[in-house]
Amino acid sequence: MARNDRPSIKDEETYESLREDGYSKGAAARIANAQANSSQNPSKKGGKAPPYEDWTKDELYDRAQELEIEGRSDMTKDELIDALRDQRDAD
């Protein structure tokens, strides 16, 4: 059931689960496709950072400040998460 708006994903369920956990589109696709390949053995997480939902608003704000995200001081926690994900996906 690959969607037409992105490249072929071999394991759609894993991809969607990873996206819900805060992974970028690219990372989720790489992990899902690697897990679907029996010759590869990927771990779910490459780094040690928890998903943004587990961060405090202050932690999210500090990260947004590091990335120089405009309008961060007026953002809610959910808006900060969205802005950080948008920034990460753009890189």
PAVEXKE-252053 format. One record per residue (C-alpha): residue in three letters; x, y, z. Coordinates in steps of 0.05 Angstrom, whole numbers, padded with zeros to 5 digits, always signed. Last residue first. Layout:
<nodes>
ALAXYZ/...
</nodes>
This chain:
<nodes>
ASP+00357+00390+00124/ALA+00284+00409+00110/ASP+00258+00349+00149/ARG+00296+00372+00211/GLN+00268+00443+00205/ASP+00197+00418+00195/ARG+00206+00371+00255/LEU+00231+00429+00298/ALA+00173+00473+00276/ASP+00122+00418+00290/ILE+00151+00405+00359/LEU+00152+00479+00375/GLU+00079+00485+00353/ASP+00060+00427+00398/LYS+00095+00460+00458/THR+00061+00526+00443/MET+00096+00579+00403/ASP+00102+00654+00419/SER+00176+00652+00437/ARG+00192+00608+00377/GLY+00172+00661+00326/GLU+00232+00648+00280/ILE+00272+00584+00289/GLU+00345+00601+00302/LEU+00367+00527+00304/GLU+00397+00536+00373/GLN+00335+00576+00394/ALA+00290+00519+00371/ARG+00332+00472+00413/ASP+00325+00517+00474/TYR+00250+00523+00462/LEU+00242+00447+00458/GLU+00280+00439+00523/ASP+00237+00493+00556/LYS+00173+00460+00531/THR+00196+00395+00563/TRP+00218+00338+00519/ASP+00179+00271+00517/GLU+00137+00294+00457/TYR+00202+00310+00420/PRO+00219+00236+00416/PRO+00277+00215+00461/ALA+00348+00229+00440/LYS+00397+00170+00441/GLY+00412+00163+00368/GLY+00405+00109+00315/LYS+00340+00082+00341/LYS+00301+00022+00315/SER+00363-00021+00305/PRO+00376-00047+00236/ASN+00388-00120+00218/GLN+00397-00126+00143/SER+00395-00189+00100/SER+00321-00200+00113/ASN+00302-00133+00081/ALA+00236-00108+00110/GLN+00275-00081+00170/ALA+00319-00041+00123/ASN+00259-00012+00087/ALA+00227+00010+00152/ILE+00293+00039+00178/ARG+00309+00078+00115/ALA+00237+00103+00108/ALA+00234+00126+00181/ALA+00301+00162+00174/GLY+00279+00198+00111/LYS+00211+00218+00137/SER+00240+00244+00201/TYR+00228+00204+00264/GLY+00181+00232+00317/ASP+00150+00170+00346/GLU+00089+00178+00301/ARG+00137+00177+00242/LEU+00168+00112+00269/SER+00100+00079+00274/GLU+00080+00101+00204/TYR+00144+00072+00175/THR+00137+00007+00214/GLU+00066-00002+00188/GLU+00086+00016+00116/ASP+00142-00036+00112/LYS+00172-00034+00041/ILE+00162+00041+00031/SER+00165+00062-00042/PRO+00181+00135-00053/ARG+00132+00189-00029/ASP+00068+00223-00052/ASN+00038+00161-00086/ARG+00028+00122-00022/ALA+00052+00051-00019/MET+00000+00000+00000/
</nodes>
